[in-house]
Amino acid sequence: MHTWLLSCTKPVLTVGVFWQIIQNDCAYTVEGDVYFSVDKFPKYGQLSGRKLEDNRAGERVAIDSRKQNPADFALWKAAKDGEPSWDSPWGPGRPGWHIECSAMSAHYLSSTFDIHGGGMDLVFPHHENEYAQSCAACSESNVSYWIHNGFVTENNEKMSKSLGNFFTIREITKMYHPLALRHFLLSTHYRSPVNYSISQLEIASEAVFYIYQTLHDCEDALSPYREGNIKEGTESNAKMARITSAAQDCINKLCNDFQTKMSDDLHTPHILNASLQEALRFINSSLNMLKKKQQQLSLIQSLVALEKEIKDILNILGLMSSSTYCEVLKQLKEKALKRAGLTEDDVLRLIEDRFLARKNKDFQRGDQIRDDLAAKGIALMDVGKETIWRPRVPCEQEQQAPATSA
C-alpha cells in the first residue's frame, strides 16, 4: 500500500525509541517483529494496579508462541499484505499501537511532564504499556499525574456513533449555552461516567443563569460605589470600612473548600453544588441588607471582596465568560426561548394577558398562563407591580432529574 496516499510520514521518532529500548535490554526481535519484554521491567502493572499473573493469556488476542511472555507487546510489527509499511532495521513493517504515544510525548513534551490524560478504557493495556516503554527508553521518564476520565453515557449506555446516540458539542450548543454544557460536565467528577440527559442540561443552564444573575445584581448594586462613581468622603469611608465577620467567614470557607476539593483529585461537583452556592446565597442576603441600608459601608466592602473570590474561582473552572454579565444572561434567555419555541414578544404578550386576567379576577386563567410557560421552561416572577421572566427547568424535566449530591 502506498503510504503517501494516506499522508503518512516515515516513523523516524518511533524507531529511535525502539533502539533505546533494545539497547537497554528491554526488547527483543522475532522474525521482523520487535516485542517489549515485560519481565525486564519490574514496575509493569504499577499504573493500572494489575499483576502479571492476573492477565489471562489469550483474553484480548491470540497467544503468540514466539513471545517470551504472553504479556509481551509489539513495538514494531512486520509488514502484512494490504497494510501500510516502512523500511526499518528489522525489515518492512509499522509501529505498534503504544509506541507512537511514547515517541510523541518524549519529542514534544520531553521525558518528564505533568499531566497525561485519556479515557478510563486506556488505563490497561495502552497507558500501562506506554508507561513501561517510556521508562525503558529513558530511566528519567516520568508523568506526575495520570488523569483518566469516565465515559459520556446516555441512559447509562456509552455514547457511540454505531449506536446512534452520539451528539457533537456543536449540536448541543445550538440549544444550550456553552457555559451550561461546561457546568454540566463539571457537575460530575471527571473519573465518573457522565450520564447525558436533557434534564441535567436544563439544571446546568438554570445554575449558570443563577450565578450570572447574582453577579449582575451585585455589580449593579455596587456600581454607585465604584471608583469614580462615589462622592468624595464616602469613598474614603468605604475603603476604611472592614468587611463583616460573616463575609470573611464565607470567603475563608469558599477558598478553603476550593483548595481542599481541587486538591482532592479535582472534586469540582462539591465546589459547584455546595461551596459556590453558599457564597451566592450570602451575596443575595447581603444585597437585601444593603437595600435596607444596614451596615452599608461594611457590606459594600464585603460584596466587593466576595465577588472577586467568586470570579477568580469561576475563571479557574472555565465558567467566567469574557462577555458581560448582561450579555451572558441575554444569551441564556435566547437559548431558553429557542427551546421553548417562543419569542420574547410571545412571552411579553402572555405576561400582558396574565395581567389583564388577574385584573379581571380571572385567577384561573392567570395561573394557567404561568403554568403553561413553566412547562416550557419559562418562569414568571412578580416583582412589585411588574412581572419579569427568566429561564427555569421545564416542569417535566424537573420531575425526571435525580437529586444532586456534592
C-alpha positions as CSV (number, residue, x, y, z in Angstrom):
1,M,0.0,0.0,0.0
2,H,1.3,3.5,-0.9
3,T,1.6,5.3,2.5
4,W,1.8,8.6,0.7
5,L,-1.9,8.2,-0.2
6,L,-2.7,8.3,3.5
7,S,-0.4,11.3,4.1
8,C,1.7,9.2,6.5
9,T,5.3,10.2,7.3
10,K,8.1,7.8,8.0
11,P,8.2,6.8,11.7
12,V,11.6,8.1,12.4
13,L,10.9,9.1,16.0
14,T,9.4,5.7,16.9
15,V,12.4,3.8,15.5
16,G,14.7,5.9,17.7
17,V,12.7,4.9,20.8
18,F,12.9,1.2,19.7
19,W,16.7,1.4,19.5
20,Q,16.9,2.9,23.0
21,I,14.6,0.2,24.5
22,I,16.6,-2.6,22.8
23,Q,19.9,-1.1,23.9
24,N,18.5,-1.1,27.5
25,D,17.8,-4.8,27.1
26,C,14.0,-4.4,27.5
27,A,13.0,-5.6,24.0
28,Y,13.8,-8.5,21.6
29,T,13.2,-9.2,17.9
30,V,11.4,-12.2,16.4
31,E,11.0,-12.7,12.6
32,G,10.8,-9.0,11.9
33,D,8.7,-8.1,14.9
34,V,10.0,-6.2,17.9
35,Y,8.5,-7.1,21.3
36,F,8.8,-5.4,24.7
37,S,9.8,-7.8,27.5
38,V,7.6,-7.2,30.5
39,D,9.8,-9.4,32.6
40,K,12.7,-6.9,32.1
41,F,10.5,-4.1,33.6
42,P,9.7,-4.8,37.3
43,K,7.3,-1.9,37.5
44,Y,5.0,-3.3,34.9
45,G,1.4,-3.2,36.2
46,Q,2.1,-0.3,38.6
47,L,0.0,2.2,36.7
48,S,-3.1,0.0,36.4
49,G,-2.6,-1.9,39.6
50,R,-2.7,-5.2,37.8
51,K,-0.3,-8.1,38.3
52,L,1.2,-10.1,35.5
53,E,-0.4,-13.3,36.9
54,D,-3.8,-11.6,36.7
55,N,-3.6,-11.2,33.0
56,R,-5.2,-14.2,31.3
57,A,-3.3,-15.3,28.3
58,G,-5.4,-15.1,25.1
59,E,-8.0,-12.9,26.7
60,R,-7.6,-10.0,24.2
61,V,-5.5,-11.5,21.4
62,A,-4.5,-15.0,20.3
63,I,-1.4,-16.3,22.1
64,D,1.8,-15.9,20.1
65,S,4.2,-18.8,21.0
66,R,7.1,-16.7,19.8
67,K,6.8,-14.4,22.7
68,Q,9.0,-14.9,25.8
69,N,6.0,-13.9,28.0
70,P,2.3,-13.9,26.8
71,A,2.0,-10.3,28.1
72,D,4.9,-9.0,25.9
73,F,3.5,-6.5,23.4
74,A,4.6,-5.3,20.0
75,L,6.8,-2.3,19.5
76,W,7.1,-2.9,15.8
77,K,5.1,-5.3,13.6
78,A,6.4,-6.9,10.5
79,A,4.6,-5.9,7.3
80,K,1.5,-7.7,6.2
81,D,-0.2,-7.7,2.7
82,G,-2.5,-4.7,2.3
83,E,-1.2,-2.8,5.3
84,P,0.9,0.4,5.3
85,S,4.6,-0.3,5.9
86,W,8.0,1.4,6.1
87,D,11.6,0.1,5.9
88,S,13.4,-0.5,9.2
89,P,16.5,-2.3,10.6
90,W,14.2,-5.3,11.2
91,G,12.6,-5.3,7.8
92,P,9.5,-3.5,6.5
93,G,6.7,-3.0,9.0
94,R,4.8,-0.5,11.1
95,P,4.8,0.8,14.7
96,G,2.8,-1.0,17.4
97,W,-0.2,0.6,19.0
98,H,1.5,2.1,22.0
99,I,5.0,3.2,20.9
100,E,3.7,6.3,18.9
101,C,2.4,7.9,22.1
102,S,5.8,7.5,23.9
103,A,7.6,8.9,20.9
104,M,5.3,11.9,20.5
105,S,5.3,12.8,24.2
106,A,9.1,12.5,24.5
107,H,9.6,14.6,21.4
108,Y,7.1,17.4,22.2
109,L,7.0,17.4,26.0
110,S,10.4,15.9,27.0
111,S,10.8,12.7,29.1
112,T,9.1,14.3,32.1
113,F,5.8,16.2,32.1
114,D,3.0,17.0,34.5
115,I,-0.3,15.6,33.2
116,H,-1.2,12.7,30.9
117,G,-4.9,12.3,30.2
118,G,-7.1,9.7,28.5
119,G,-10.3,7.7,28.8
120,M,-10.7,5.2,31.6
121,D,-10.6,2.4,29.0
122,L,-7.0,3.3,28.1
123,V,-5.5,2.6,31.6
124,F,-4.8,-1.0,30.6
125,P,-3.2,-2.0,28.4
126,H,-2.5,1.2,26.4
127,H,-1.2,3.5,29.1
128,E,0.4,0.7,31.1
129,N,2.4,-0.3,28.0
130,E,3.1,3.3,27.1
131,Y,4.5,4.0,30.7
132,A,6.6,0.8,30.6
133,Q,8.2,1.5,27.2
134,S,8.8,5.2,28.0
135,C,10.6,4.3,31.2
136,A,12.5,1.5,29.5
137,A,13.7,4.0,26.9
138,C,14.7,6.7,29.4
139,S,15.1,6.0,33.1
140,E,14.2,9.6,33.9
141,S,10.9,9.4,32.1
142,N,8.0,10.4,34.5
143,V,4.5,11.7,34.4
144,S,3.4,13.5,37.6
145,Y,-0.3,12.8,37.2
146,W,-2.3,10.3,35.1
147,I,-5.9,11.5,34.6
148,H,-8.4,9.1,33.3
149,N,-11.9,10.4,32.6
150,G,-15.2,8.5,32.7
151,F,-17.3,8.0,29.6
152,V,-20.2,10.2,28.5
153,T,-23.3,7.9,28.5
154,E,-26.9,8.2,27.6
155,N,-29.4,6.1,29.6
156,N,-26.3,4.5,31.2
157,E,-25.0,3.3,27.8
158,K,-21.7,4.6,26.3
159,M,-22.2,7.1,23.6
160,S,-21.0,5.9,20.1
161,K,-21.8,6.6,16.5
162,S,-22.6,3.0,15.9
163,L,-25.4,3.1,18.5
164,G,-26.8,6.3,17.1
165,N,-26.7,8.1,20.5
166,F,-23.9,10.4,19.6
167,F,-24.1,14.2,19.9
168,T,-21.5,16.8,18.9
169,I,-20.7,19.8,21.0
170,R,-21.8,22.0,18.1
171,E,-25.3,20.3,18.1
172,I,-25.7,20.7,21.8
173,T,-24.7,24.4,21.9
174,K,-27.3,25.2,19.3
175,M,-29.9,24.8,22.1
176,Y,-27.8,25.3,25.3
177,H,-25.2,27.9,26.2
178,P,-21.6,26.6,26.1
179,L,-21.3,27.6,29.8
180,A,-24.2,25.3,30.6
181,L,-22.5,22.4,28.9
182,R,-19.3,23.1,30.8
183,H,-21.2,23.3,34.1
184,F,-23.0,20.0,33.3
185,L,-19.6,18.3,32.7
186,L,-18.0,19.8,35.9
187,S,-21.0,18.7,38.0
188,T,-19.8,15.1,37.7
189,H,-16.3,14.0,38.9
190,Y,-14.1,13.6,35.9
191,R,-13.4,9.9,36.7
192,S,-17.1,9.0,36.9
193,P,-19.4,8.4,34.0
194,V,-21.3,11.4,32.8
195,N,-24.9,10.5,32.0
196,Y,-26.1,12.8,29.3
197,S,-29.7,13.9,29.7
198,I,-31.8,16.9,28.7
199,S,-32.9,17.3,32.4
200,Q,-29.3,17.6,33.5
201,L,-28.5,20.2,30.8
202,E,-31.6,22.2,31.9
203,I,-30.4,22.1,35.5
204,A,-27.0,23.2,34.5
205,S,-28.4,26.0,32.4
206,E,-30.5,27.3,35.3
207,A,-27.5,27.1,37.6
208,V,-25.4,29.2,35.2
209,F,-28.2,31.7,35.0
210,Y,-28.4,31.9,38.8
211,I,-24.7,32.5,39.0
212,Y,-24.7,35.3,36.4
213,Q,-27.9,36.9,37.7
214,T,-26.4,37.1,41.2
215,L,-23.2,38.6,39.9
216,H,-25.1,41.0,37.8
217,D,-27.2,42.1,40.7
218,C,-24.1,42.5,42.8
219,E,-22.4,44.6,40.1
220,D,-25.5,46.7,39.7
221,A,-25.8,47.3,43.5
222,L,-22.1,48.2,43.8
223,S,-21.9,50.5,40.7
224,P,-22.7,53.7,42.7
225,Y,-19.8,52.9,45.0
226,R,-17.2,52.0,42.3
227,E,-14.2,54.3,42.0
228,G,-15.3,57.4,40.1
229,N,-19.0,57.0,40.9
230,I,-19.0,57.9,44.6
231,K,-18.9,61.2,46.3
232,E,-15.7,62.4,47.9
233,G,-15.6,61.4,51.6
234,T,-17.9,58.5,51.0
235,E,-15.2,56.8,49.0
236,S,-12.6,57.1,51.8
237,N,-15.1,55.9,54.4
238,A,-15.9,52.9,52.2
239,K,-12.3,52.0,51.8
240,M,-11.7,52.3,55.5
241,A,-14.6,50.1,56.4
242,R,-13.9,46.5,57.1
243,I,-15.8,43.6,55.7
244,T,-18.2,41.9,58.1
245,S,-17.0,38.9,60.1
246,A,-19.8,36.8,58.4
247,A,-18.5,37.8,55.0
248,Q,-14.9,37.0,56.0
249,D,-16.0,33.6,57.3
250,C,-17.9,33.0,54.0
251,I,-14.8,33.9,51.9
252,N,-12.5,31.8,54.1
253,K,-14.8,28.8,53.7
254,L,-15.1,29.2,50.0
255,C,-11.4,29.5,49.5
256,N,-10.6,26.6,51.9
257,D,-13.2,24.4,50.3
258,F,-11.9,25.2,46.8
259,Q,-8.3,24.4,47.8
260,T,-9.3,21.2,49.6
261,K,-11.6,19.8,47.0
262,M,-9.5,20.7,44.0
263,S,-6.6,19.1,45.8
264,D,-8.7,16.0,46.3
265,D,-8.5,14.8,42.7
266,L,-10.2,17.9,41.2
267,H,-13.5,17.4,43.0
268,T,-15.5,20.0,41.1
269,P,-19.0,18.8,41.9
270,H,-18.7,19.8,45.6
271,I,-17.5,23.2,44.6
272,L,-20.4,23.9,42.2
273,N,-23.2,22.2,44.3
274,A,-22.1,23.3,47.8
275,S,-19.3,25.9,48.3
276,L,-20.3,28.2,45.4
277,Q,-24.0,28.0,46.2
278,E,-23.4,29.1,49.8
279,A,-21.3,32.1,48.6
280,L,-24.0,33.1,46.1
281,R,-26.7,32.9,48.7
282,F,-24.6,35.1,51.0
283,I,-24.3,37.7,48.3
284,N,-28.1,37.7,47.8
285,S,-28.7,38.0,51.5
286,S,-26.2,40.9,51.7
287,L,-27.8,42.6,48.8
288,N,-31.1,42.6,50.7
289,M,-29.4,44.1,53.7
290,L,-27.8,46.7,51.5
291,K,-31.3,47.7,50.2
292,K,-32.4,48.2,53.8
293,K,-29.3,50.5,54.5
294,Q,-28.0,48.1,57.1
295,Q,-24.2,48.1,57.7
296,Q,-23.9,49.8,54.4
297,L,-20.1,50.6,54.2
298,S,-19.1,47.2,55.6
299,L,-21.5,45.4,53.2
300,I,-20.0,47.3,50.2
301,Q,-16.5,46.0,51.1
302,S,-17.9,42.6,51.8
303,L,-19.6,42.3,48.4
304,V,-16.6,43.6,46.6
305,A,-14.3,41.0,48.2
306,L,-16.7,38.1,47.8
307,E,-17.5,39.0,44.2
308,K,-13.7,38.9,43.4
309,E,-13.3,35.5,45.1
310,I,-16.2,34.0,43.1
311,K,-15.0,35.4,39.8
312,D,-11.5,34.0,40.5
313,I,-12.9,30.5,41.1
314,L,-15.2,30.7,38.1
315,N,-12.2,31.8,36.0
316,I,-10.2,28.7,37.1
317,L,-13.1,26.4,36.3
318,G,-13.6,28.0,32.9
319,L,-17.0,29.3,33.8
320,M,-16.1,33.0,33.7
321,S,-17.2,34.4,30.3
322,S,-15.3,37.2,28.5
323,S,-18.8,38.7,27.9
324,T,-20.5,41.0,30.4
325,Y,-23.0,39.5,32.9
326,C,-25.8,41.2,30.9
327,E,-24.7,39.6,27.7
328,V,-24.5,36.1,29.1
329,L,-27.9,36.5,30.7
330,K,-29.3,37.6,27.4
331,Q,-27.7,34.7,25.6
332,L,-29.1,32.2,28.2
333,K,-32.6,33.7,27.8
334,E,-32.3,33.5,24.0
335,K,-31.4,29.8,24.3
336,A,-34.4,29.2,26.7
337,L,-36.8,30.8,24.2
338,K,-35.4,28.7,21.4
339,R,-36.0,25.5,23.4
340,A,-39.5,26.7,24.3
341,G,-40.4,27.5,20.7
342,L,-41.2,31.1,21.7
343,T,-40.0,34.6,21.1
344,E,-39.6,37.3,23.7
345,D,-42.6,39.1,22.2
346,D,-44.7,35.9,22.8
347,V,-43.7,35.9,26.4
348,L,-44.4,39.6,26.9
349,R,-47.8,39.2,25.3
350,L,-48.6,36.3,27.6
351,I,-47.5,38.4,30.6
352,E,-49.8,41.1,29.5
353,D,-52.7,38.6,29.1
354,R,-52.0,37.3,32.6
355,F,-52.0,40.8,34.0
356,L,-55.4,41.5,32.4
357,A,-56.8,38.2,33.6
358,R,-55.7,38.9,37.2
359,K,-57.1,42.4,36.9
360,N,-60.4,40.9,35.9
361,K,-60.1,38.4,38.8
362,D,-59.8,35.5,36.4
363,F,-57.1,33.9,38.5
364,Q,-57.6,30.5,36.9
365,R,-56.6,32.0,33.5
366,G,-53.7,33.8,35.1
367,D,-52.4,30.6,36.8
368,Q,-52.8,28.7,33.6
369,I,-50.6,31.1,31.6
370,R,-48.0,30.9,34.4
371,D,-48.1,27.1,34.4
372,D,-48.0,26.7,30.6
373,L,-44.9,28.8,30.5
374,A,-43.3,26.9,33.4
375,A,-43.9,23.7,31.5
376,K,-41.9,25.2,28.6
377,G,-39.0,26.4,30.8
378,I,-40.1,30.0,31.3
379,A,-40.7,31.3,34.9
380,L,-42.7,34.4,35.7
381,M,-41.9,36.4,38.7
382,D,-44.0,39.2,40.2
383,V,-41.7,42.0,41.4
384,G,-43.7,44.7,42.9
385,K,-46.2,45.8,40.2
386,E,-44.0,44.4,37.5
387,T,-43.8,40.8,36.1
388,I,-40.5,39.7,34.7
389,W,-39.4,36.3,33.3
390,R,-36.3,34.1,33.4
391,P,-35.4,30.6,32.3
392,R,-36.2,27.7,34.5
393,V,-36.1,23.9,34.3
394,P,-39.3,22.8,32.5
395,C,-41.6,21.0,34.9
396,E,-41.3,17.6,33.1
397,Q,-37.5,17.7,33.1
398,E,-37.5,18.9,36.8
399,Q,-39.5,15.8,37.7
400,Q,-37.1,13.5,35.8
401,A,-33.9,14.9,37.3
402,P,-32.2,12.9,40.0
403,A,-31.2,14.6,43.2
404,T,-27.8,16.2,43.0
405,S,-25.1,15.4,45.6
406,A,-21.9,17.2,46.5
